[in-house]
Amino acid sequence: MLTRRRFNQGLLFAAFSGLTMHLKASPANSLLSATKGLGKLVPDPKGILDLPAGFTYRIISSLGDKMDDGLTVPDAADGMGCIPLDDKRIVLVRNHELKPNQTDDWDVNFTPEQIAQSYDKNADGRPLAGGTSNIVFNMQTGQIEQQFMSLLGTVRNCSGGITPWGSWLSCEESVDRASRKIEQDHGYVFEVPSTAKGLVDPKPIKAMGRFNHEAACIDPKTGIVYLTEDRGDSLFYRFIPNERENLHAGGQLQALVIKNQKQFDTRNWSSASMKQQKEYAVEWIDLDEPESPKDDLRKRGYKKGAALFARGEGIFFGDDELYFCCTNGGAKKLGQVMRYRLINDAPTISLFFESKDPTSLNFGDNLCIAPSGHLVICEDQYLETVNNHLKGISPTGKAYDIAKVRWQTEPAGACFSPDGTTLFVNLYSPTATLAITGPWHKMHDIA
């Protein structure tokens, strides 16, 4: 079934509402086969990224580049959001998924002010290297105007999500506790405004729960935050804030339950419990003690009837619906994509896509919705041979190649510019942030 999905970033500011595009059905004889996608991938002579003919990329930021705050670009670039600042400039807020023991690998000298503004430090008093960096990019000149760390001292900032009020939610995929090696507990969500000029106050949103956070997205109509968890027995969460646009004011954390089917297993590992394209009615249950000192939030939720998911990953809000990846879900454990719909106040969840072959989708991670309404998914597999791609999935559920990463790493943080002309994406390690341009409008014609 064809659906119409709104390009979420157009929701951020009214100035960009005219740039929002929808998928429109094309005459059958003009539709391209999803097996052909945007065309055959052309080998990149630089050995970085293979793209279809007509598409080009440019590296705009790399590991070790000197930034305006005196620091250098850290490694492990993961989730990323693109937020408009004005009619010319956007800001890319980029996560860095670094562990506490990697802080000394970042060969930089911190100022006293930077140390004071970091959330956590190691035993030697150095800020932990995890966090976010901001790239202020001029879409007209194609140049970076500023680049700096905006959040410092956190752990394994994996993915996150943009907010309708113009900020980035950066999520820690960690449940590290304070110890002799680090000073603070971890496993929280942090907010980074798009207007930040440097390091922000690193204040965890504790009511959103302490768990192996992966990604977040917000329903622009209600302000409700939806959250994924990267665990083999993960839950799907939502956070109902007490105050819209003020997530620090607290709220209620909940977990999804399939109606009349308590403890439903969507993973399809041992049996095909979840049928593809079937709409399952859902409800939500309250979770207490969200800070979860024992790291048992998902276990307590499951006992109350919450559904299980296979490593919830990237999530993105469209038009009254959202999509999220389950990295190793499905009978073949190659990945699933779930669709949660909000139609007539009767929410449902369905298995939108399940990979049965690694050439179709192999461990989907971060994802976004393209202006055409197609999903763009970053693969994240590190098996015997690292062979990661950017994949497209059409509204009819057909997968196709968008790009192939030639480095032995994963693509991450895919997000479109507000005008839909540029796809920004990270190569995880060594950090490289790419701007990809080309005839993205051709997606409209893929069945």
N, C-alpha and C positions, 0 to 999 in steps of 0.2 A: 504494500500500500504506500503510495506517495504521501509524504507529509510536507508541511510547510514549516521550516524552522528558521527562526530569526537569528541573524548574525548578532550574537550577544554583545559584542563590544559597541555596537551602535546604540545600545541602551544606556551607555555611560553618561553621555551628555547630549542635550537636545541639539547642540551644534552639529552632531554627526548623525542625527536621525534620518536625514535624507540619503545617507550612504547605505542604509540598511537594505539588503537584497533578499529576495525569497526565491525558492525553487519554483519554477513554473513548468508544468507538463509541456513537452514538446511533441510535435507530430511524430508518430512512431517511425516514419521513414527517415527522420533526422537524428534519431537517437544513436549514440555510439555504443558499442558493446563494452560492458564493464571489464571484460577480459582484456580489451585493448586500452582502456582507461584514457589517459592523456597522451598515450603513444609510447613506443618502445624507448626504454632508457638508453641514453647515449653515454658511453664510457667517458668519464672525466679525465682528461690528460693530466690533471694535477693530482689525481688519485684521492679526491676528497668526497665528492658527491656526484653520483650519476643522476641526470635529470632527463625528462623528455625534450625533444627538439623544441626550440623556442623559449625554453626556460633557462635562466642564468642565476647564479648565486654570487654573493660577495661576502667575505668575512669582514665584519665590522668591529669585532672585539675578540681578543685572544688571551689565553693564559699568559700572565706575566706583563701584560700591557700596563704602563704607568697610568694611574688614575689621578683625578684632580685632588684627592685627599692625601696624596703621598703614598698610598698603598698600591699594590698591583692586583690585577685581576686574579682571583683565586681559581682553583680547579673545581671539578665536579659540578658543572653547570647543569641544573636539572629544570624543574618547572619554571615557567615564566609567564608574565602577563603583559599585555600591550594596552596602555591607557592613554587617551588623548589629553594633551595639555592645552592646546589651542588649535587654530586652523592650520598650523604648520608643523607643530612638534608633537611627538609622542614620547612616552617614557616606557622603557622596558624594565620591569622589575624582575630580576633573575635570581633564582635560588642557587645556593651552593651546598651540596649534600656532603658535608665533611664531618668526620667523626672526631671525638675529643683527642684521640691519639694522632690526628693529622695536623694539629695546630702548629707543631714545630716544622712541618714541611713547608709552611708558608713563610718564606724568608723575607719578612718585612719588619720594620721598626715602628711600633705603635707609639703614638703620642700619649701623654698622660690623660688628655681629654678623651681619646679613643678608648683607652683602658677603662676609664670611669664610666663610659657610656655602653660598655659591653654587658650583655646579660650574665655571662659566666666566664670563669677563668680556670686555667689548670693550676697545678700545685706550684708552678713557678710564677704565677701571676700574669701569664700571657692570656689574652682573650682567646676563647675557643674560635676556631676558624669558620664554623658554620654561620650562615646568615644570608643576606641578600645584597646584591649590587644593583644600582640604578644606572640605566643608560638613557640620557636625554638625547633624542635623535630627531634631526630636522628632516622631514619627509621631502621638502622642496630641494634642499641642497644635497641630501644623501650623506650628511656628515654628523658625527657625534659632537654635541655641544658640551656635554658634561658626562662624567663617569665617576662613580664613587660608591663606597659601601654605605648602605642604608640601615642594615641590621647586622649586629655583630655579637658573637658569643653564644650562639645557639648550636644545635646538634642536628645533623642530617636533615637539612631543610630540603625536603624532597619535592613536593609539588605544592599546590595551593589553589588560589582562584581570585579573580577580580571581583570587586564589589560595585554595585550600581552608583555609589557615591565617589568612586574614583580612588580606590586603594587596592592593595594586594594583601591577601591573607596567605602568610607563609607558614607551612605546616612542618612540624618536626616528626620525622619517622624514627622515633626513639622513645624508649621508656627508661633511660638512664636516670639513676638516682644520685643525689648528692653523696660524695664519698671523700676519701683522702685525695682523690685525683681531680675532682671537680666540685664546685661549690653549690650548685643548684640542681633541683629536679628538672627533668626534661620530658617532653611528650606533649607540647602545647602548640597552640596557634598564636601567631603574632601578626599584628596589622602594620603595614607600611604604606603611608599616604603617598600618592603620586607626586605631591608637591614637596616632598622631603628634599632638603638641600644638603643633607649629610646624615649622620647616624640619628635614628629616631629613638625615643624612649622605649627600651625593650620590655614591654609589659605583656606577659602572657595572658591570654583570655582563658582563664582556668575553668569557667563554667562550660566551655565547649568540650571539656573532657581531656583527660590525660591518657593517651593511647598511641599506638603506632599510626599517627596521622599520615595521610597521603595527600588528599586534595580536597578542595571545597568549592562550592558555587552557591550563588544566592538567587532566589526567586525575586525578580525586581518588583513584583506586585505585592508580595507579602513581607519581604525582608527575611524570610526563613533561610537559614544556612543549611546546606546538605553536605555531608562529610563522608569520605571513604576511609577505610582502614586497611593497611597492607599486612594482613595476616592470613594464613591458610584457613582459619576459622573466623574470619572477620564478620562484622555486622555492617549494616548501612544505617547511618545516623542522620538526624536533623536537629538543629538548634533553633528554638523559638526565642528570639531576644525579647527582653523586657522593653527595650527602647530601640526603635528602628534607627539604624545608622550609628548606634552606640553599643557595640557588642560588649564593651567592658561593663555595661550596666547589669550584666547577668541575664539569665534566662533558663529555659528548660531543655535539657538534652534528652532525646528520645531515640529509640531504635525501631526499625521497620519489622512488622509482622505480617505474614500472609494470612489474610482473613480465613478463619476456620481451618487453618493448617499450621498449627503451632510447630516451631522448630523446623520449619521447612528448609530443605537443603537445595539451594539453587546450583550447586557446583557440578552436578551431573557426573561425579567421579565414578561412583559404583553403579548408578542407575540413572536413567533419563528422567529424573524427577520433574525437571522444569521443561515444559514443552516450548519449542521455539515459536514465537509470534503469539502465543496465548497470553491474554491479559488476565493477570491475577489481581483481584481486589486486595487492598492493603489497609492496615491501620498502624497506629504508632503507640508505643508504650513508653512511659516515663522511666528514666534511669536515675537512680540516686547515687550519691557520692561520686560525682563525675571525675574528681581528681584521682581516684582509683590508686591509692598507694600500693596496692598489691598487684596492680596490672591485671585486674580480673573483670574489667568493665564488660568486655565481650562475653565472658563466661556467665556473669550474672544476668546479662541481657538475654542470652540464649536460654537460660533456665526459666525466664519469664515468657519465652515463646518466640523470641526474635529469630529471623531467618539467617541462614549462614551463606556467606559469599566467599569466593576463592580469590583472596588478595585484591581487594578493591583498590583501584588506581585512579587515573585521571578522570575528571568529571567536568561537564560543561552544560550550562543551561541554554536552552533554545526558546521556542515559542510554546509556553505552557507544558514543556517537557524537558527532561534532562537525560543525558547519556553518561554512563560510566563503564570503564573497563574492569574486568576481572582477569588478571594476568594469566593465571594458569587454570582457569575454569574450563569445564567441558569434558566430554568423554576422553578426548585425546590430550587434555591438559595443555592446550595450545592457546586458550584465551576465549573470553566471551565479552560481549557488549550488552549491557542492560539498558532498558529504556523505562524511565519513570514518567508517567503522564498525569497531568492535573486537569481533567476534563469534567466540567459540571460538578466540581467539588466531590468527585468520586475517584480518588487516586488509584492508579493501577501500576503494576510493574510487569515487564515482559522481557523475555530473552530475545533481544533484537538480532543478535548474531552470535554464532558459535563456530569457531574454526575447527575444521576437520582435516586440514592439511597445512603444514608450515609455510607453504608458498602463498596461502590465502591470508593468514595472520599468525604471527609467531610471537606470543607474549606481548600483547598490547599494553601500553603504559599510559603516558600522557595523551590527551586527545583534545581537540577543539572542533567547533562547527565552522565550516567554510562559508563564505557568503552565498554559495550555491545551495547550502543545506546539507552538503555531504560531510561526513565525518573525516577528519584527518587524524590518524593515529600513529604514535611513535612506538616502534617495536623496541623491546628490551629483553634480549635473550643473550646469554653468555654460555652457550653450550660448547661442544668441541670446536665448532666453527662459528665465529661471530659473524652473522650475516643479517644485519638489521636494516630495516626499510622505514620510510614514511609510507603509510598505506592510506588509501581512500576507501570509504565504504559509502555506496550510493544509498538513497532513501529506500530502494528496493532490497537492500541488504547484500549487494554485490561488492566484493573487495577487489581492489586493483592497486598497482604500484604507482606511487608518486615520485619516489626517489630511493636510491640505494646509498647507504653510508659505506664508503670504502675504508675508512679507518676502523680499527677494531674497538669500536665503542658504540654507544646508542645515540639516536636523536632524542631530544627532549624539549619540552617547553614550547611546542608549536603554537603560534598565535598569529592572527592576521592583523594588519594595520586597519584602522577604522574605515579607510576607503576601499579595502579589499584588494589592493594592488600588490601587496607584499606579504609573504609569509616569513615570519621570523622563526628561527629554530636554533636550538643549541646542539652542539656536539659535546657530549658529556665530558670526556677526558681524552686529551688535553682540551680544556675549555676553548670553544670557538663558537661565537654567535654569528649566524648567517642571516642574510636578507635575500630571499628568493623571489624573483619577479618573473612574469611570463603571462601567457594567456589563460589565467585562472577561469575566465568566463567559459572555457570549454567544458568545465565540470557540469554546467547546466545541461549539456547534451549527452551525458553518460547515463545510461539506463541502470 
